[in-house]
Amino acid sequence: MRGFPLGLEWNSAEKTLQSRRMKTSRPLASSLFVFAVAVILAPFLTPARKPATADLLVLNNVTVVEVRTGTLQPDQTVILKRDRIYSMGPSNSAKYPRNAESENCRGLYLIPGLWDMHVHLVFGDWFPDAQDISLPLFIANGVTGVRDMGSELAVVQD
């Protein structure tokens, strides 16, 4: 290697001209890159934690209505974690904490939430407070989503 002014060096084998500072910063930059990738990927590589039993509700022996295929899947265990479906499978092979709250649903059916695409939540003066009565009735009948056909938005949002 030949010395050049300003701290530059010529490497004839690699035919490169570089500063001493570049030589020391390359390993540092590559180390920082590896560290950044590790930090970004860490949440995806950690094992999943099992939910606390207080957050679980287990529905045993329920018949699940599969709406895509139009079939019934009897004797299923559905595990709910808070307000989401955590897992579902045959009751005879379901794995869950035995101290979790569970319900025997033999003879009962589980379906996806239904939508009513034409409702009137507000009926005017002849049926005051209709929205207070309508919404609980929808939920009781499995309707979890509605499309209101013309009520005043301010009234529905209350």
Secondary structure by P-SEA (a helix, b strand, c coil): cccccccccccccccccccaaaaaaaaaaaaaaaaaaaaaaccccccccccccccbbbbcbbbbbbccccccccbbbbbbcccccccccccccccccccccccccccbbbbcccccccccccccccccaaaaaaaaaaaaacccbbbbcccccccccc
